[in-house]
Amino acid sequence: MSEPSDEHSGPNAPSDTPGVTRRRAIAGIGAAAALAAGRVLAPAPLFASTPAWRADLVPPAAPGQARMLGVPFEKHAAVRLAVIGTGLRGRSVLREFLAVEGVQVTALADIVPDKAARAVKLVTDAGQPAPAVFTNGERDFERLLARTDIDFVYIATPWEWHTPMAVAAMRAGKHVGVEVPAAFTLEDCWQLVDTSEATRRHCLMMENVCYGYNELLVLNMVRAGAFGELKHAEAAYIHDLRAILFEDRDEGLWRRTPHLSRDGNLYPTHGLGPVAQYLGIHRGDRFDYMVSMSSPELSLTAYRNTHYPAGSPKHAEQYRCGDMNTSLIKTVQGRTIMLQHDVVSPRPYDRLNMISGTKGAFRDYPARLYLEGMPGGEKWNPIDSVKAQYEHPLWTNVGELARTLGGHGGMDFIMCYRTIQCLREGLAPDFDVYDAAAWSAPGPLSEASVASGSQPARFPDFTRGSWAGTTSTG
Ligand SMILES: NC(=O)c1ccc[n+]([C@@H]2O[C@H](COP(=O)([O-])OP(=O)(O)OC[C@H]3O[C@@H](n4cnc5c(N)ncnc54)[C@H](O)[C@@H]3O)[C@@H](O)[C@H]2O)c1
């Protein structure tokens, strides 16, 4: 790959630098000796000064570079859509986009011609002309981006391509929707922010979970003050992907690889995105710092050993990512978020999706609610009683079609519908490049914290100070 993301070098490299751990070990011995001698120790500095911890440094913006917070799209009579990456996710979301009125699919790219051909068929089956197709190698998407008949590019490629493709799309004058996570280094996060601001093109991370039925219901309740003042949230991506990770096709071709080199939260955004919206992140609050720790790696090794004979090349692989990664995020307003990642354990699917305020709490999987004063005392209740009052208008208006199409229970269609609505009506998007960067940042920050024995790692202020001054639009 000619433009790989630089996850193994640079200031945010996952550091298992012996120096860091040795220093902490020595500090620990010193502390024990001091305690034994009855001496009082000066508190250790909260943020160490090694390069991995300099994430709080905000690079200067180019002169005149304005923020993209709350910036509306220009109006589009119809939205000319291109898709890069027509694998499982690309084709699935393409199907949802094709069901939205006012979408014209003009171009597709994939390195595998058969996958592009399957996507072309989806377009022509929907009654649209065959789009232009780009299948001539891993940089052929650049020819797609050079076209002038594209308003919005949706990117559904393997992770390492997300940032370079999104940046190239914005530089080519297109708004872009990129799959999750948008980036996995802090440098890439900044590149997205700076490119979006410089080109005045939006970069949305297509976090479909923000459009789930329960997530939008809870968001409505939060905005109506039903939970009072929010103070704590919990979010997770707990999904047993072992069989998928080991397949010799689709995601199995690339998604196991990060488990060999990284130890932290590889996929933070499905849980974190909705919770960030509840908490009004970048709309009055922002993530300040996080600490993270990982359990041992056991499950991928065990699965490989059980399912593949000793001669399999997979036996040369050494997995590094701890099975369960748990992080705690502190916001500038003092709120806390617990964030977890586990894609290798035999346990039921869970995103936690929990919010707690001064007047009540919600917890998902299964959905349950407690509002102060509810009859029956201190116990969870079903959410049915609040649906009539708080169901989000998007679900009331197009929920039936969303459920019929069925992508992730309907949230995929709601996401596509809402994206196109914003583009056609000239609205500001529900989330923007700052959200893409901040929701992706726990990837590298968790790695840095894990590598240093769970020291706190600061979130950059991707808004460069503008996080307090905007209100939510969605
Ligand atoms: N939001 C969600 O619910 C959700 C669900 C599944 C996957 N995803 C994300 O979607 C993305 C794609 O996942 P997937 O399941 O479709 O994987 P996949 O392997 O099925 O598809 C990836 C596609 O990208 C193509 N590709 C690779 N390099 C390319 C290049 N340089 N140019 C053009 N095409 C290229 C591959 O040939 C393949 O068709 C990932 O980022 C994944 O995390 C999101």
The ligand as a Gaussian input file, in Angstrom:
#p B3LYP/6-31G(d) Opt

LIG

0 1
 N      -20.835000       1.067000      10.725000
 C      -20.997000      -0.248000      10.749000
 O      -21.942000      -0.787000      11.322000
 C      -19.988000      -1.104000      10.048000
 C      -20.239000      -2.456000       9.830000
 C      -19.285000      -3.219000       9.152000
 C      -18.119000      -2.607000       8.718000
 N      -17.907000      -1.292000       8.957000
 C      -16.695000      -0.622000       8.471000
 O      -16.761000      -0.571000       7.057000
 C      -15.462000      -0.685000       6.499000
 C      -15.459000      -1.824000       5.473000
 O      -15.793000      -3.016000       6.110000
 P      -16.369000      -4.253000       5.283000
 O      -17.033000      -5.138000       6.255000
 O      -17.142000      -3.804000       4.120000
 O      -15.010000      -4.930000       4.781000
 P      -14.772000      -5.681000       3.392000
 O      -13.425000      -6.275000       3.469000
 O      -15.946000      -6.561000       3.092000
 O      -14.800000      -4.500000       2.322000
 C      -13.741000      -3.610000       2.126000
 C      -13.677000      -3.339000       0.638000
 O      -12.689000      -2.345000       0.380000
 C      -12.034000      -2.730000      -0.826000
 N      -10.759000      -2.028000      -0.892000
 C       -9.615000      -2.282000      -0.198000
 N       -8.665000      -1.391000      -0.539000
 C       -9.217000      -0.580000      -1.474000
 C       -8.723000       0.515000      -2.235000
 N       -7.476000       0.988000      -2.066000
 N       -9.541000       1.104000      -3.135000
 C      -10.815000       0.659000      -3.301000
 N      -11.329000      -0.386000      -2.613000
 C      -10.538000      -0.985000      -1.706000
 C      -11.938000      -4.238000      -0.712000
 O      -11.690000      -4.863000      -1.948000
 C      -13.299000      -4.590000      -0.166000
 O      -14.245000      -4.810000      -1.166000
 C      -14.544000      -0.907000       7.677000
 O      -13.990000       0.319000       8.043000
 C      -15.434000      -1.378000       8.787000
 O      -14.946000      -1.036000      10.051000
 C      -18.827000      -0.530000       9.615000

